[in-house]
């Protein structure tokens, strides 16, 4: 299957879009399938679900775990969220590392886009 299509379907279930009834449990099913196929965005969505308690009980440990998986796969917003989590836990050295990596990731994406446009 296509991991990004599965992730997208999970988002449509989560938001109740494209004629689908809002169903957070179905969203989690699709995100888990996508995550098993390597979708960093699906892992980030799973983390957000554990943060909000959408389809699963709120669980900060699982939220952090799934953000870590997404961040290892270069998901910039998960890397940034990990910085915030580490900050709230008082791990300021880790906070700095996560935020620097997120900032570098955003800059890479920005400059890569500029080069593609011919600037």
C-alpha positions as CSV (number, residue, x, y, z in Angstrom):
1,X,0.0,0.0,0.0
2,X,0.8,3.7,-0.3
3,X,1.8,5.0,3.2
4,X,1.0,8.6,2.4
5,X,-2.4,7.7,0.9
6,X,-3.1,5.7,4.1
7,X,-2.0,8.7,6.2
8,X,-4.2,11.0,4.2
9,X,-7.2,8.7,4.7
10,X,-6.5,8.7,8.4
11,X,-6.7,12.5,8.3
12,X,-10.0,12.5,6.4
13,X,-11.5,10.2,9.1
14,X,-10.0,12.3,11.9
15,X,-11.6,15.5,10.5
16,X,-14.7,13.9,9.0
17,X,-13.9,15.1,5.4
18,X,-14.7,13.9,1.9
19,X,-17.9,12.3,2.9
20,X,-16.4,10.2,5.7
21,X,-17.9,10.3,9.2
22,X,-15.5,11.6,11.8
23,X,-14.1,8.5,13.4
24,X,-10.9,8.9,15.4
25,X,-10.5,5.1,15.9
26,X,-10.5,4.6,12.1
27,X,-8.1,7.4,11.8
28,X,-5.7,5.7,14.2
29,X,-6.0,2.4,12.3
30,X,-5.0,4.1,9.0
31,X,-2.2,6.1,10.7
32,X,-0.8,3.0,12.3
33,X,-0.8,1.2,8.9
34,X,0.9,4.2,7.3
35,X,3.4,4.4,10.2
36,X,4.3,0.7,9.7
37,X,5.2,1.5,6.1
38,X,7.4,4.4,7.2
39,X,5.3,7.5,7.1
40,X,6.8,10.1,9.4
41,X,3.7,12.2,9.1
42,X,1.6,9.3,10.3
43,X,3.8,8.9,13.3
44,X,3.4,12.6,14.0
45,X,-0.4,12.3,13.7
46,X,-0.4,9.4,16.1
47,X,1.6,11.5,18.5
48,X,-0.9,14.3,18.2
49,X,-3.7,11.9,18.9
50,X,-2.1,10.8,22.1
51,X,-1.6,14.4,23.0
52,X,-5.2,15.4,22.4
53,X,-6.8,12.1,23.4
54,X,-8.4,11.6,19.9
55,X,-9.3,7.9,19.5
56,X,-7.0,7.0,22.3
57,X,-6.5,8.0,25.9
58,X,-4.2,10.9,26.5
59,X,-0.7,9.5,27.0
60,X,2.4,11.8,27.2
61,X,4.8,8.9,27.0
62,X,3.3,7.5,23.8
63,X,3.1,11.0,22.4
64,X,6.8,11.5,23.0
65,X,7.6,8.1,21.6
66,X,5.8,8.7,18.3
67,X,7.3,12.2,18.0
68,X,10.7,10.6,18.4
69,X,10.0,8.1,15.6
70,X,8.8,10.9,13.3
71,X,11.8,13.1,14.2
72,X,14.2,10.3,13.4
73,X,12.6,10.2,10.0
74,X,13.2,14.0,9.6
75,X,9.8,15.3,10.5
76,X,10.6,18.8,11.4
77,X,7.5,19.7,13.5
78,X,7.9,16.5,15.6
79,X,11.5,17.5,16.2
80,X,10.3,21.0,17.4
81,X,7.6,19.4,19.6
82,X,10.3,17.2,21.2
83,X,12.2,20.3,22.0
84,X,9.2,21.7,23.8
85,X,8.6,18.4,25.6
86,X,12.2,18.3,26.8
87,X,12.0,21.9,27.9
88,X,8.9,21.2,30.0
89,X,10.8,18.2,31.5
90,X,13.8,20.5,32.4
91,X,16.2,18.9,29.9
92,X,17.5,22.1,28.4
93,X,20.5,20.6,26.7
94,X,18.2,18.3,24.8
95,X,15.8,21.2,24.1
96,X,18.6,23.1,22.4
97,X,19.6,20.1,20.3
98,X,16.0,19.4,19.1
99,X,15.3,23.0,18.3
100,X,18.5,23.5,16.5
101,X,17.8,20.4,14.4
102,X,14.3,21.6,13.7
103,X,15.6,25.1,12.7
104,X,18.2,23.5,10.4
105,X,15.5,21.2,8.9
106,X,13.3,24.2,8.1
107,X,16.2,26.1,6.6
108,X,17.1,23.1,4.4
109,X,13.5,22.9,3.2
110,X,13.4,26.6,2.5
111,X,16.7,26.7,0.6
112,X,16.0,23.5,-1.3
113,X,12.7,25.1,-2.5
114,X,14.5,28.2,-3.6
115,X,17.1,26.2,-5.5
116,X,14.4,24.3,-7.3
117,X,12.8,27.6,-8.4
118,X,16.1,28.7,-9.9
119,X,17.1,31.4,-7.4
